[in-house]
Amino acid sequence: MMALCGIGWINKEEYMCVMKRLRVRYKDTTSFDGLSKKGIFSYPFKNFGRLDDVSKMVCYSTALALKDADESYSPDHKRDMGIIGTNTDGSLQSDIDYFKDYVDCDRKLSRGNLFIYTLPTSPLAEAAIHFGLQGPLLYMTAEKAKLPLVIRTAEDMLRLEESQSVLVGINNKDEAMYFVFKKDPEPESPVLCEISKAISVIEKEISLLEMAEEFLMIQKGKC
Amino acid sequence: MENRRIPENIIKVVAVASDMITPYGKGTKACWENIFAGRTAISKLNRFNASEFQSEYAATIEGLEYHGKDSLVVQMLASLFGKFKGLIPSDAKLLVATTKGEIDLIEEKILAGKKDVTENSQTVFLERVSSIAGTKDKGTIISAACSSAGAAIARASAMIKCGRAECVIVVACDSVNEFVYSGFSSLMALDKFTAKPFDKNRSGLSLGEAAAFVLLMSKSRSRRENREIIGEVLGWGLSDDANHMTGPSRSSEGLILALKKALLSADADEKDVAFISAHGTGTVYNDSMEMRAFNAVFKDRKPIYSIKGGIGHTMGAAGLVEMIIAMRALREGKIPPTVNLTEADSDAEGWVSERERSIPQNKIALVTNAGFGGINAAVVLG
C-alpha cells in the first residue's frame, strides 16, 4: 500500500499541518523569517538566514509535512527518505541575483554563496541536510500538471522500492505544499488516504489552499 | 535495504539508439577514439574573457556562436539531432537532463540591460528541445545537479518498468558559459590547466560542454520493432549525502548507499561488475570520496576510469555521455584510459590506469555521478 501520510502548506501569512488540522495565522505575530525560531523546526536550523527565499519556503513546508506525518528528525539521525520538488521558474530569481551581482562587480568577482542557489535542487538539498534525507533527490518540471508529475514520480519510486518514503511537493514565490508518501506505512503512522486517491485530488485544477482544504475534508470524513 | 530489488518479472529496459556531441566533435566515434588515444580537448578558452578566474581552460565545442541567435545548448542539440530527425518514435516521452539549460540567454539579457529577464524560460526550452528531437511529447526537465543525467536515466527506466511509457528519449545538455564558469571559479573548484582525475597531483575540475541522447524502450518493443540493442539498464540507485551544499561527504555514505541500491535493484553482486565509469571530476575531495565508496562496496579492485580529463566536466550531460561510452565499452570488451593521469593517487592505485584495458565478457558496468547538494546516482548497465 502506498499512502499519503502528511501534508504541510505555508504561504506568507499562515501555515497548515493538514492531517493534524493545525492552521496557524502567523503574520500578525511574527515575520516569515522569524518563523524559523517559533517551533517550526524540531531543532535549530543552522544559519537559516543565509538561505534564499525559495529554500526557506521549501524547508518550512517540508518541516510541516514531516510534523504532520509524525516523522521526527534530529541532527544525528539520517533516513532513506527521498525528496522531489517542482515549481514554475526553477532557480530563475537566484540566477538573476547571482549574475547581476557578478556584473555589478565588473565581472571580476562572483559570490559562491549566491551561486550555490542557482540550481533548482538547492532548496531540496537544504531540506535534505537539515532533515537528514538520504533518499533520491531531484527537481522536475513540465509545461503543465507539475504537481501530478512529481507525485507520479514518487509513486514510481515507492513501487520500485527505491525508497520507503518520499517527500514531494511544489513551491512558488509565495506558497509551498509538500506531501509525505510512504510505502506500507507502520501501523502507528497516520494515513490520510491511498496515493491514487491523493492523485485524484491533486489532478484537479485548484489552488494549493483549496487542495489543502479538500484533504482536510477527507481527513474529517475519516474521523 | 536487503529486500529492495526491482522484481524480476517487471519490464526490461534497453537502449536502442544514442549519440553525442562533445568537445571532440560530433558523434560517439569521435569521443571514443579521442578518449582511447588519451587526448584532451581541454584548452585555453576563447569564448569569453576568463582572465579574472581561477583558470582560463575548458573543453568547448568548436563552431558554436556565444550569445548568438540560439543558445549554446540549442545549437548543440540541433547539430546532434540532424541525422535523427524523424527517426525518434512519435510516442516517445521526452526527459531533458540539464543543470542550467539556456542560461546564456539570461546572461545575454542581463548584460544588455534588458528588463524581461524574468520570463519563464523552462517551458520555452522544453518546446525547443521537443521540436529539435521531433517528439510529440512536450517533455519534462529533470535536474539533479551534476547527477542530472543519471537521475533522468533512472526516471525514464522507472517510467518504462511501471508501464507509464514504452519508449523514452533522454536528452542531456549543458554548456560552458560565463555564468557557470564564474560560479565554479568562485567555489575554487577549477584546475588552473587541465583536470587530472584520480591523479596524485590533481587540483580541480575543468568545465566542458556536451549534448547527448539515449533512446530507451521496453525490451519487448525493441524485439517487436527489430531494433538493435546497444545496452540494458539493469538497475540504479539514487541517494543524497544530506551533508553539505557543495562538498562531498567525508564518509562517502551517500554514494555507498547509491551503489548498494543500484546493485540490489539490478539483482547483481559486486563481483559481477566488470568496470566502473566514475564521476572522477579531478577535485581532491570528489575523487577521494568516490574511492572511499568503491573501497567500501567492492572486495577487490575494479577497473575504473574517468573521461573528464578528456572532455571536461559536462555537468548535466556528463552521466549520459558516460553511459554511452560505458555501453560501447561493454560491447567492445575494453575500457578507455583515464586521460591526464600521470601518477595515480594512493587510494586509486590499482583501480585507475593511463592505459586502455580489456574487460571480461558477460559482465555489467556501473556509471556513477555526484553533484552539488550531495546528490548521487549509480546506474547499472548490461
Interface residues (C-beta under 8 A of the other chain):
Chain A: K78 D80 G82 I83 T88 D89 G90 L92 Q93 D95 I96 Y98 F99 K100 Y102 V103 R107 K108 L109 S110 R111 G112 F115 I116 T118 L119 P120 T121 S122 L124 A125 E126 A128 I129 F131 G132 L133 Q134 G135 P136 L137 L138 Y139 M140 T141 A142 E143 L149 R152 T153 E155 D156 M157 R159 L160 E161 E162
Chain B: M1 N3 R4 R5 I6 I10 N49 E52 T99 K100 I103 I106 E107 I110 L111 V117 T118 N120 S121 Q122 T123 L126 E127 K138 G139 T140 I141 I142 S143 A144 A145 A151 A154 R155 A158 M159 K161 C162 R164 E178 F179 S182 G183 S185 S186 L187 W236 G237 L238 S239 D240 D241 A242 N243 H244 M245 T246 E253 G254 L257 K261 S265 G371 F372 G373 G374 I375
